[in-house]
Amino acid sequence: MTFIEKFDALKKKYAAKADISKLKDPFIAAQITLSDEDCGGTFYVAFIDGKLHFEPYDYHDNTVGLIISSALLEDAIKGKADPVKAYLEGSLQAWGNLDHALQLIDALKGKKKAPAKKKAEEKTEEKKEAVKKTAKKKAEKTEKTEDAKDTKKKATAKKKTVKE
């Protein structure tokens, strides 16, 4: 995979779902250099005027710089790797405002999924709907049965009237 392919994949995967409400500072610009041999290169992620920008260029006025492998970057975004631990171990190099790096990684994680409680509420609603449908079907069936009985009674009454 080339750098541009990797950059496009990262941008497509994380840019749209980023939760910019997690960004505390009005201006954050991270220059990220991927250290992979097959797809190494530099891009930036910047939060400017309330919008998040991803571009495959150097950003000279950056507030933080990172040198990181693409796998570690994705693991940090997914929450599978701790960026502070990676920095202390040397697998991530950083300079500048490290808090900006942490804010961006947190924002790229996106909004948290709805809690399981909400899913349970949805299931409860589905069950209620299913119960309503079942009750409606039973009522319709009972109504048909009663109609059939009434028809049978009328036919029997007609036969008695005809015999007399």
LINJORA-V885680 format. One record per residue. N is the residue number from 1. SS is DSSP state (H for helix, E for strand, C for the rest). PHI is phi in degrees with one decimal (999 if undefined). Layout:
n=N ss=SS phi=PHI
n=N ss=SS phi=PHI
//
This chain:
n=1 ss=C phi=999
n=2 ss=C phi=-82.0
n=3 ss=H phi=-60.0
n=4 ss=H phi=-62.4
n=5 ss=H phi=-62.8
n=6 ss=H phi=-66.6
n=7 ss=H phi=-59.4
n=8 ss=H phi=-60.2
n=9 ss=H phi=-64.6
n=10 ss=H phi=-63.8
n=11 ss=H phi=-62.5
n=12 ss=H phi=-63.5
n=13 ss=H phi=-74.3
n=14 ss=H phi=-114.7
n=15 ss=C phi=-63.0
n=16 ss=C phi=-69.4
n=17 ss=C phi=-95.0
n=18 ss=C phi=-61.6
n=19 ss=C phi=-102.4
n=20 ss=H phi=-70.9
n=21 ss=H phi=-67.9
n=22 ss=H phi=-81.4
n=23 ss=C phi=-86.6
n=24 ss=C phi=-85.6
n=25 ss=C phi=-94.6
n=26 ss=C phi=-71.7
n=27 ss=E phi=-137.8
n=28 ss=E phi=-135.3
n=29 ss=E phi=-137.6
n=30 ss=E phi=-110.9
n=31 ss=E phi=-95.1
n=32 ss=E phi=-115.8
n=33 ss=E phi=-108.8
n=34 ss=E phi=-79.8
n=35 ss=C phi=-94.5
n=36 ss=C phi=-63.8
n=37 ss=C phi=-68.2
n=38 ss=C phi=-83.5
n=39 ss=C phi=-139.7
n=40 ss=C phi=-71.9
n=41 ss=E phi=167.6
n=42 ss=E phi=-120.3
n=43 ss=E phi=-143.0
n=44 ss=E phi=-131.9
n=45 ss=E phi=-124.8
n=46 ss=E phi=-130.6
n=47 ss=E phi=-106.6
n=48 ss=E phi=-133.3
n=49 ss=C phi=53.1
n=50 ss=C phi=78.9
n=51 ss=E phi=-125.9
n=52 ss=E phi=-98.9
n=53 ss=E phi=-118.5
n=54 ss=E phi=-119.2
n=55 ss=E phi=-142.2
n=56 ss=C phi=-86.3
n=57 ss=C phi=-136.4
n=58 ss=C phi=-69.1
n=59 ss=C phi=-130.6
n=60 ss=C phi=-71.7
n=61 ss=C phi=-96.6
n=62 ss=C phi=-70.4
n=63 ss=C phi=-97.9
n=64 ss=E phi=-152.9
n=65 ss=E phi=-126.9
n=66 ss=E phi=-132.6
n=67 ss=E phi=-121.5
n=68 ss=E phi=-153.8
n=69 ss=C phi=-77.7
n=70 ss=H phi=-63.8
n=71 ss=H phi=-65.5
n=72 ss=H phi=-66.7
n=73 ss=H phi=-60.5
n=74 ss=H phi=-65.7
n=75 ss=H phi=-63.4
n=76 ss=H phi=-66.6
n=77 ss=H phi=-66.0
n=78 ss=H phi=-75.4
n=79 ss=C phi=87.1
n=80 ss=C phi=-85.8
n=81 ss=C phi=-131.1
n=82 ss=C phi=-93.9
n=83 ss=H phi=-64.1
n=84 ss=H phi=-67.2
n=85 ss=H phi=-63.0
n=86 ss=H phi=-62.1
n=87 ss=H phi=-65.3
n=88 ss=H phi=-67.2
n=89 ss=H phi=-82.3
n=90 ss=C phi=93.3
n=91 ss=C phi=-83.4
n=92 ss=C phi=-134.4
n=93 ss=E phi=-103.5
n=94 ss=E phi=-146.4
n=95 ss=E phi=-147.5
n=96 ss=E phi=93.4
n=97 ss=C phi=-82.6
n=98 ss=H phi=-66.4
n=99 ss=H phi=-63.2
n=100 ss=H phi=-63.8
n=101 ss=H phi=-62.8
n=102 ss=H phi=-65.3
n=103 ss=H phi=-63.3
n=104 ss=H phi=-64.4
n=105 ss=H phi=-60.3
n=106 ss=H phi=-64.1
n=107 ss=H phi=-65.6
n=108 ss=H phi=-68.7
n=109 ss=C phi=-63.5
n=110 ss=C phi=88.6
n=111 ss=C phi=-76.1
n=112 ss=C phi=-67.2
n=113 ss=C phi=-67.1
n=114 ss=C phi=-59.7
n=115 ss=C phi=-62.4
n=116 ss=H phi=-58.0
n=117 ss=H phi=-58.8
n=118 ss=H phi=-65.7
n=119 ss=H phi=-63.0
n=120 ss=H phi=-63.7
n=121 ss=H phi=-62.5
n=122 ss=H phi=-63.0
n=123 ss=H phi=-63.4
n=124 ss=H phi=-61.3
n=125 ss=H phi=-61.6
n=126 ss=H phi=-62.2
n=127 ss=H phi=-64.1
n=128 ss=H phi=-59.9
n=129 ss=H phi=-63.0
n=130 ss=H phi=-63.7
n=131 ss=H phi=-63.3
n=132 ss=H phi=-61.2
n=133 ss=H phi=-62.7
n=134 ss=H phi=-62.7
n=135 ss=H phi=-62.9
n=136 ss=H phi=-64.1
n=137 ss=H phi=-62.9
n=138 ss=H phi=-62.8
n=139 ss=H phi=-62.9
n=140 ss=H phi=-63.7
n=141 ss=H phi=-64.7
n=142 ss=H phi=-62.2
n=143 ss=H phi=-62.2
n=144 ss=H phi=-63.1
n=145 ss=H phi=-63.5
n=146 ss=H phi=-65.3
n=147 ss=H phi=-62.0
n=148 ss=H phi=-63.9
n=149 ss=H phi=-62.9
n=150 ss=H phi=-61.7
n=151 ss=H phi=-62.8
n=152 ss=H phi=-63.6
n=153 ss=H phi=-62.8
n=154 ss=H phi=-63.8
n=155 ss=H phi=-64.9
n=156 ss=H phi=-64.0
n=157 ss=H phi=-63.9
n=158 ss=H phi=-63.1
n=159 ss=H phi=-62.4
n=160 ss=H phi=-63.0
n=161 ss=H phi=-65.5
n=162 ss=H phi=-66.4
n=163 ss=H phi=-65.3
n=164 ss=C phi=-77.7
//
